Amino acid sequence: MPINNNQVQRFISIFFVTVFLFNLAGYYPVFLIKQIQLRNEMQEIIPTLPENQLVIIKLQTDQLDDLRWIKSNEFIYKEVL
């Protein structure tokens, strides 16, 4: 069966739309997977750290607005994890 010009154009169009859509939104699942892997890795590392390598954060009551809890053991302070 010979390939006609319309089939080639259709294939190229579908290919470019697929590439465009992946560039538009395809990074998000990859980002979520990497984020989960990093959280799991940190949960393994933190309990093994010596106490002198941990940082205690003390906040004044007026600074509490800058603190946002994401999970019971994870927070963002001034929009930084």
PyMOL commands that set and color helices and strands:
alter all, ss='L'
color gray80, all
select helices_A, chain A and resi 5-48+51-53+61-66
alter helices_A, ss='H'
color red, helices_A
select strands_A, chain A and resi 67-71+74-77
alter strands_A, ss='S'
color yellow, strands_A
deselect
rebuild
show_as cartoon
